[in-house]
Amino acid sequence: MENCVFCQVISKKLPSQIEYEDDHLSVFWDINPQAPTHLLIVPKKHIAKLSDFDDQDTQLLCKMMLIVQKMAKKLNLDEKGFRLVLNEGRDSGQSIFHIHMHLLSGRRLMWPPG
């Protein structure tokens, strides 16, 4: 997926401020933050959107959630709270079609979003 921005970040062809990385995931700071803390949790496997996950990807999705928990603790977000967002499709706001979660914190997040 040479035109995918996240694949380029993961392969180090584009610079980013990486907060965490392992064999399956990369976590880096959003270049257009919507809150003081705005991390992206991105699997290294290119999957365009949540509806493209299959049974083989179950552990990957669980690992993404566990990394959110670790990042929240590492950055002391778990006390005041944070928001986790996963957009599906253009109408939801998904602009990069490589599945990812947004971890947002550091300001009062209103409801409903959008």
Backbone as a chain_set.jsonl record, in Angstrom:
{"seq": "MENCVFCQVISKKLPSQIEYEDDHLSVFWDINPQAPTHLLIVPKKHIAKLSDFDDQDTQLLCKMMLIVQKMAKKLNLDEKGFRLVLNEGRDSGQSIFHIHMHLLSGRRLMWPPG", "coords": {"N": [[0.834, -1.187, 0.0], [1.576, 1.455, -1.081], [0.677, 4.1, -1.388], [-0.587, 4.73, 0.934], [-0.721, 6.761, 3.697], [-0.348, 6.037, 6.405], [0.89, 3.535, 6.139], [3.271, 4.398, 5.057], [4.301, 5.9, 7.19], [4.601, 3.848, 9.097], [6.526, 2.291, 7.808], [8.611, 3.982, 7.984], [9.064, 5.821, 5.984], [7.886, 8.244, 6.02], [8.153, 10.925, 8.33], [7.418, 10.778, 11.85], [6.183, 11.24, 15.186], [6.762, 8.825, 17.146], [5.218, 7.071, 19.704], [4.946, 4.526, 20.697], [5.808, 1.221, 19.69], [5.541, -2.01, 18.265], [5.723, -5.397, 17.027], [3.269, -5.535, 15.778], [1.768, -3.184, 15.983], [1.698, 0.409, 15.727], [2.03, 3.427, 17.469], [1.438, 6.779, 17.288], [1.793, 10.386, 17.391], [-0.843, 12.506, 16.362], [-0.719, 14.579, 13.496], [-2.432, 16.636, 13.14], [-3.744, 17.617, 15.619], [-6.675, 17.214, 17.647], [-7.045, 17.6, 20.232], [-5.173, 18.291, 23.258], [-3.77, 15.917, 23.883], [-3.438, 13.628, 21.415], [-3.338, 10.771, 20.063], [-2.628, 8.256, 17.599], [-3.556, 4.974, 17.076], [-2.361, 2.407, 15.332], [-2.584, -0.438, 13.329], [0.044, -2.445, 11.966], [-0.502, -4.098, 9.894], [-2.145, -3.604, 6.884], [-5.375, -2.702, 6.887], [-8.283, -1.585, 5.602], [-10.713, -0.628, 6.822], [-12.896, -0.988, 9.701], [-14.977, -2.777, 9.071], [-13.686, -4.459, 7.368], [-12.209, -6.194, 8.877], [-11.514, -9.583, 9.801], [-12.057, -12.918, 11.137], [-9.439, -13.721, 11.633], [-8.224, -11.442, 12.463], [-8.979, -10.833, 15.016], [-7.409, -10.934, 17.417], [-5.684, -8.848, 16.906], [-7.314, -6.557, 17.003], [-8.041, -6.686, 19.707], [-5.5, -6.337, 20.83], [-5.007, -3.712, 20.053], [-6.804, -2.379, 21.732], [-5.723, -2.997, 24.246], [-3.295, -1.652, 24.067], [-4.18, 0.959, 24.018], [-5.034, 1.154, 26.663], [-2.513, 0.896, 27.968], [-1.183, 3.194, 26.958], [-2.811, 5.199, 27.986], [-2.347, 4.911, 30.728], [0.431, 5.356, 30.79], [0.601, 8.036, 29.981], [-0.815, 9.271, 31.929], [-3.606, 9.558, 31.597], [-5.717, 8.133, 32.432], [-6.877, 8.912, 34.809], [-8.327, 11.419, 34.614], [-9.704, 10.955, 32.291], [-10.45, 9.937, 28.896], [-11.072, 9.896, 25.35], [-11.913, 7.475, 22.957], [-11.82, 6.94, 19.56], [-13.051, 5.476, 16.609], [-13.361, 5.694, 13.341], [-15.572, 4.866, 10.652], [-15.703, 4.751, 7.366], [-16.334, 7.397, 4.915], [-18.432, 9.26, 5.593], [-18.361, 9.23, 8.332], [-16.105, 10.537, 8.942], [-13.72, 9.328, 8.394], [-10.675, 9.66, 6.906], [-8.28, 8.599, 6.133], [-7.758, 5.563, 4.798], [-6.876, 3.279, 6.365], [-7.209, 1.335, 8.956], [-7.559, 2.782, 12.181], [-7.301, 4.009, 15.543], [-8.28, 6.842, 17.402], [-6.927, 8.366, 20.157], [-7.914, 10.563, 22.456], [-7.433, 13.3, 24.662], [-7.041, 15.618, 27.448], [-8.503, 17.909, 27.342], [-11.82, 19.184, 27.884], [-14.108, 17.081, 26.493], [-16.823, 17.248, 24.448], [-20.294, 16.139, 24.212], [-22.99, 15.535, 22.075], [-20.441, 14.213, 19.836], [-18.816, 15.805, 16.976]], "CA": [[0.0, 0.0, 0.0], [2.565, 2.534, -1.13], [0.05, 5.421, -1.312], [-1.2, 4.889, 2.25], [0.096, 7.598, 4.586], [0.025, 5.293, 7.6], [1.874, 2.524, 5.75], [4.54, 5.116, 4.892], [4.789, 6.21, 8.542], [5.011, 2.584, 9.697], [7.768, 1.848, 7.161], [9.594, 5.053, 8.236], [9.252, 6.65, 4.795], [7.419, 9.56, 6.448], [8.493, 11.128, 9.741], [6.344, 10.88, 12.829], [6.607, 11.166, 16.58], [6.266, 7.529, 17.596], [5.112, 6.916, 21.155], [5.05, 3.101, 21.0], [5.829, 0.372, 18.496], [5.907, -3.411, 18.418], [5.638, -6.12, 15.752], [1.922, -5.489, 15.209], [1.136, -1.87, 16.087], [2.462, 1.638, 15.898], [1.255, 4.502, 18.092], [2.146, 8.034, 17.057], [1.024, 11.613, 17.615], [-1.54, 13.034, 15.189], [-0.127, 15.846, 13.029], [-3.505, 17.625, 13.189], [-4.41, 17.221, 16.866], [-7.972, 17.777, 18.008], [-6.983, 17.75, 21.689], [-3.769, 18.335, 23.66], [-3.261, 14.571, 23.636], [-4.139, 13.015, 20.287], [-2.525, 9.686, 19.529], [-3.233, 7.328, 16.66], [-3.171, 3.586, 17.29], [-2.45, 1.924, 13.955], [-1.971, -1.743, 13.087], [0.994, -2.472, 10.852], [-1.209, -4.769, 8.8], [-3.06, -2.666, 6.237], [-6.793, -3.05, 6.825], [-8.861, -0.286, 5.263], [-11.716, -0.153, 7.779], [-13.325, -1.996, 10.663], [-15.801, -3.799, 8.421], [-12.801, -5.376, 6.634], [-11.626, -7.161, 9.809], [-12.093, -10.921, 9.772], [-11.773, -13.697, 12.339], [-7.989, -13.789, 11.849], [-7.779, -10.155, 13.006], [-9.573, -10.641, 16.337], [-6.382, -10.612, 18.407], [-5.138, -7.531, 16.581], [-8.236, -5.559, 17.554], [-7.874, -6.737, 21.17], [-4.203, -5.745, 21.145], [-5.176, -2.258, 19.934], [-7.469, -1.907, 22.946], [-4.771, -3.104, 25.351], [-2.305, -0.582, 23.903], [-4.864, 2.173, 24.483], [-4.95, 1.115, 28.122], [-1.124, 1.182, 28.339], [-0.878, 4.591, 26.646], [-3.55, 6.03, 28.948], [-1.607, 4.862, 31.994], [1.749, 5.978, 30.596], [0.446, 9.488, 29.847], [-1.673, 9.707, 33.037], [-4.914, 9.952, 31.076], [-6.753, 7.279, 32.998], [-7.521, 9.545, 35.966], [-9.321, 12.411, 34.184], [-10.502, 10.379, 31.217], [-10.044, 10.079, 27.5], [-12.038, 9.406, 24.366], [-11.376, 6.603, 21.927], [-12.664, 7.077, 18.373], [-12.726, 4.671, 15.438], [-14.285, 6.104, 12.285], [-15.833, 3.862, 9.62], [-16.233, 5.334, 6.148], [-16.186, 8.843, 4.696], [-19.434, 10.056, 6.305], [-18.016, 9.288, 9.764], [-14.907, 11.353, 9.082], [-12.508, 8.583, 8.068], [-10.009, 10.269, 5.747], [-7.19, 7.697, 5.754], [-8.356, 4.239, 4.797], [-6.052, 2.293, 7.069], [-7.897, 1.403, 10.245], [-6.817, 3.391, 13.282], [-8.072, 4.572, 16.637], [-7.832, 8.128, 17.931], [-6.961, 8.487, 21.606], [-7.972, 11.998, 22.709], [-7.562, 13.707, 26.056], [-6.369, 16.868, 27.78], [-9.482, 18.999, 27.363], [-13.194, 18.689, 28.037], [-14.652, 16.595, 25.222], [-18.276, 17.418, 24.522], [-21.159, 15.127, 23.632], [-22.484, 14.567, 21.1], [-19.279, 14.656, 19.044], [-19.094, 16.18, 15.603]], "C": [[0.878, 1.249, 0.0], [1.962, 3.934, -1.08], [-0.595, 5.699, 0.042], [-0.251, 5.65, 3.168], [0.551, 6.806, 5.806], [1.025, 4.182, 7.287], [3.245, 3.176, 5.569], [5.133, 5.504, 6.241], [5.349, 4.944, 9.183], [6.334, 2.1, 9.113], [8.882, 2.89, 7.253], [9.944, 5.859, 6.975], [8.765, 8.072, 5.025], [7.753, 9.717, 7.925], [7.249, 11.179, 10.61], [6.953, 10.81, 14.222], [5.992, 9.903, 17.176], [6.333, 7.45, 19.116], [5.32, 5.463, 21.576], [5.074, 2.339, 19.677], [6.191, -1.042, 18.905], [5.744, -4.089, 17.061], [4.301, -5.939, 15.042], [1.307, -4.098, 15.131], [2.153, -0.756, 16.149], [1.523, 2.684, 16.497], [2.059, 5.778, 17.91], [1.191, 9.206, 17.205], [0.417, 12.095, 16.307], [-0.92, 14.372, 14.792], [-1.152, 16.977, 12.973], [-4.337, 17.374, 14.449], [-5.712, 17.974, 17.128], [-8.111, 17.934, 19.517], [-5.499, 17.801, 22.054], [-3.059, 16.982, 23.548], [-4.093, 13.975, 22.521], [-3.193, 12.018, 19.64], [-3.327, 8.858, 18.548], [-2.679, 5.941, 16.943], [-3.438, 2.874, 15.975], [-1.831, 0.529, 13.837], [-1.001, -1.667, 11.907], [0.405, -3.186, 9.643], [-2.193, -3.776, 8.194], [-4.449, -3.294, 6.144], [-7.506, -1.724, 6.648], [-9.828, 0.236, 6.32], [-12.193, -1.321, 8.633], [-14.128, -3.113, 10.007], [-14.976, -4.749, 7.565], [-12.074, -6.356, 7.55], [-12.279, -8.515, 9.586], [-11.672, -11.67, 11.033], [-10.278, -13.768, 12.647], [-7.458, -12.517, 12.511], [-8.29, -9.888, 14.424], [-8.527, -10.231, 17.37], [-5.768, -9.245, 18.155], [-6.019, -6.423, 17.161], [-8.145, -5.525, 19.082], [-6.554, -6.1, 21.583], [-4.269, -4.223, 21.042], [-5.804, -1.694, 21.205], [-6.527, -1.961, 24.153], [-3.699, -2.021, 25.279], [-2.911, 0.756, 24.301], [-4.761, 2.258, 26.003], [-3.534, 1.466, 28.591], [-0.764, 2.646, 28.099], [-1.575, 5.522, 27.629], [-2.832, 6.053, 30.29], [-0.275, 5.593, 31.875], [1.654, 7.498, 30.606], [-0.473, 10.076, 30.93], [-3.036, 10.221, 32.571], [-6.048, 9.218, 31.774], [-7.47, 7.91, 34.192], [-8.628, 10.518, 35.544], [-10.214, 11.897, 33.061], [-9.94, 10.667, 29.837], [-11.177, 9.589, 26.613], [-11.286, 8.572, 23.348], [-12.34, 6.628, 20.749], [-12.131, 6.171, 17.272], [-13.77, 5.005, 14.379], [-14.391, 5.015, 11.222], [-16.47, 4.553, 8.422], [-16.159, 6.855, 6.114], [-17.172, 9.689, 5.504], [-19.146, 10.16, 7.804], [-16.805, 10.176, 10.011], [-13.623, 10.604, 8.792], [-11.901, 9.177, 6.794], [-8.816, 9.453, 5.275], [-7.726, 6.288, 5.896], [-7.31, 3.178, 5.132], [-6.57, 2.387, 8.493], [-6.98, 1.962, 11.324], [-7.794, 3.907, 14.325], [-7.443, 5.89, 17.038], [-7.987, 8.081, 19.446], [-6.83, 9.975, 21.932], [-8.155, 12.291, 24.187], [-6.907, 15.076, 26.231], [-7.249, 18.096, 27.707], [-10.858, 18.367, 27.542], [-13.725, 18.318, 26.659], [-16.172, 16.571, 25.336], [-19.013, 16.25, 23.879], [-22.459, 15.78, 23.219], [-21.284, 15.129, 20.339], [-19.729, 15.134, 17.672], [-19.676, 17.493, 15.42]], "O": [[0.906, 2.001, 0.974], [2.676, 4.883, -0.755], [-1.099, 6.799, 0.269], [0.885, 5.229, 3.387], [1.714, 6.893, 6.199], [1.918, 3.915, 8.092], [4.267, 2.57, 5.894], [6.35, 5.442, 6.418], [6.443, 4.961, 9.747], [7.172, 1.561, 9.836], [9.957, 2.715, 6.679], [10.994, 6.498, 6.912], [9.172, 8.997, 4.322], [7.652, 8.758, 8.69], [6.172, 11.571, 10.162], [8.091, 10.377, 14.401], [4.855, 9.911, 17.648], [7.366, 7.725, 19.727], [5.809, 5.193, 22.673], [4.458, 2.743, 18.691], [7.034, -1.255, 19.776], [5.639, -3.404, 16.044], [4.205, -6.166, 13.835], [0.424, -3.855, 14.309], [3.298, -0.942, 16.559], [0.37, 2.81, 16.083], [3.215, 5.858, 18.324], [-0.029, 9.056, 17.154], [1.078, 12.092, 15.269], [-0.629, 15.204, 15.652], [-0.79, 18.138, 12.783], [-5.496, 16.969, 14.361], [-5.835, 19.172, 16.874], [-9.158, 18.347, 20.017], [-4.654, 17.4, 21.254], [-1.891, 16.915, 23.166], [-5.308, 13.83, 22.654], [-2.368, 12.365, 18.794], [-4.551, 8.765, 18.648], [-1.465, 5.76, 17.039], [-4.585, 2.747, 15.548], [-0.672, 0.337, 14.207], [-1.217, -0.905, 10.964], [0.778, -2.905, 8.504], [-2.987, -3.172, 8.915], [-4.667, -4.271, 5.427], [-7.345, -0.825, 7.474], [-9.774, 1.412, 6.681], [-11.929, -2.484, 8.328], [-13.964, -4.28, 10.362], [-15.504, -5.749, 7.079], [-11.392, -7.259, 7.065], [-13.453, -8.593, 9.226], [-11.001, -11.107, 11.897], [-9.896, -13.865, 13.814], [-6.356, -12.52, 13.06], [-8.047, -8.811, 14.969], [-8.74, -9.278, 18.12], [-5.374, -8.558, 19.098], [-5.513, -5.464, 17.743], [-8.169, -4.449, 19.681], [-6.5, -5.392, 22.59], [-3.659, -3.519, 21.847], [-5.38, -0.648, 21.697], [-6.542, -1.058, 24.988], [-3.244, -1.526, 26.311], [-2.218, 1.602, 24.868], [-4.439, 3.31, 26.555], [-3.377, 2.256, 29.521], [-0.115, 3.271, 28.938], [-0.997, 6.521, 28.058], [-2.723, 7.105, 30.919], [0.1, 6.36, 32.762], [2.515, 8.175, 31.168], [-0.86, 11.242, 30.852], [-3.549, 11.208, 33.1], [-7.203, 9.639, 31.709], [-8.567, 7.477, 34.547], [-9.743, 10.448, 36.062], [-11.346, 12.352, 32.903], [-9.075, 11.523, 29.653], [-12.118, 8.947, 27.079], [-10.178, 8.911, 22.933], [-13.533, 6.37, 20.91], [-10.926, 6.105, 17.03], [-14.935, 4.634, 14.515], [-13.414, 4.325, 10.93], [-17.65, 4.902, 8.461], [-15.951, 7.51, 7.135], [-16.79, 10.727, 6.045], [-19.631, 11.076, 8.468], [-16.51, 10.528, 11.153], [-12.539, 11.171, 8.925], [-12.537, 9.193, 5.741], [-8.383, 9.6, 4.132], [-8.106, 5.868, 6.989], [-6.934, 2.333, 4.319], [-6.39, 3.407, 9.158], [-5.788, 1.658, 11.371], [-8.953, 4.201, 14.03], [-6.222, 6.039, 17.018], [-9.069, 7.786, 19.952], [-5.778, 10.576, 21.715], [-8.927, 11.625, 24.877], [-6.306, 15.62, 25.305], [-6.794, 19.206, 27.982], [-11.027, 17.16, 27.37], [-13.779, 19.161, 25.764], [-16.726, 15.935, 26.233], [-18.441, 15.478, 23.11], [-22.996, 16.556, 24.01], [-21.123, 16.343, 20.21], [-20.864, 14.903, 17.257], [-19.946, 17.897, 14.289]]}, "num_chains": 1, "name": "protein.A"}
